[in-house]
Amino acid sequence: MISGENKGFHTIEQIAKEKNSPVLTPQNSVELCFENGKNYAVVHNKKYAFNL
């Protein structure tokens, strides 16, 4: 579960605000993945890198 205590949460929250979508709703799922040594949030099939 994503919590506000995670350092990466702020990045995910900013992405959602830019896309004018609330975080973690059925219409807007956020998937976290780790690839090539980087953390990514996947929102609407677009990857956004962030640090944990």
C-alpha positions in Angstrom: 0.0 0.0 0.0 1.2 3.5 -0.8 1.4 5.8 2.2 2.1 9.5 2.6 5.2 8.5 4.6 6.9 7.2 1.5 9.3 9.7 -0.1 8.1 8.7 -3.5 4.5 9.4 -2.7 4.9 13.2 -3.2 6.1 12.5 -6.8 3.1 10.3 -7.5 0.8 12.9 -6.0 2.3 15.6 -8.1 1.9 13.5 -11.3 -1.8 12.9 -10.4 -2.3 16.7 -9.9 -0.7 17.5 -13.2 -3.0 15.0 -14.9 -5.9 16.3 -12.8 -6.6 12.9 -11.5 -7.0 11.7 -7.9 -4.4 9.3 -6.6 -5.6 5.6 -6.2 -9.1 5.6 -7.5 -10.6 2.8 -9.6 -10.3 5.1 -12.7 -6.7 6.0 -11.9 -4.5 3.2 -10.7 -0.9 3.8 -9.9 1.5 0.9 -10.5 5.0 1.0 -9.0 7.8 -0.8 -10.7 11.6 -1.2 -10.4 13.5 -1.3 -13.7 17.2 -0.8 -14.6 18.0 0.4 -11.1 15.3 3.0 -11.0 11.8 3.3 -9.4 8.9 4.2 -11.6 5.3 5.1 -11.0 3.1 4.0 -13.9 0.1 6.3 -14.4 -2.2 5.9 -17.4 0.5 3.8 -19.1 3.2 6.4 -18.8 6.3 5.9 -16.6 7.5 8.5 -14.2 10.9 8.0 -12.4 11.1 8.8 -8.7 13.4 8.2 -5.7 12.4 6.3 -2.6 
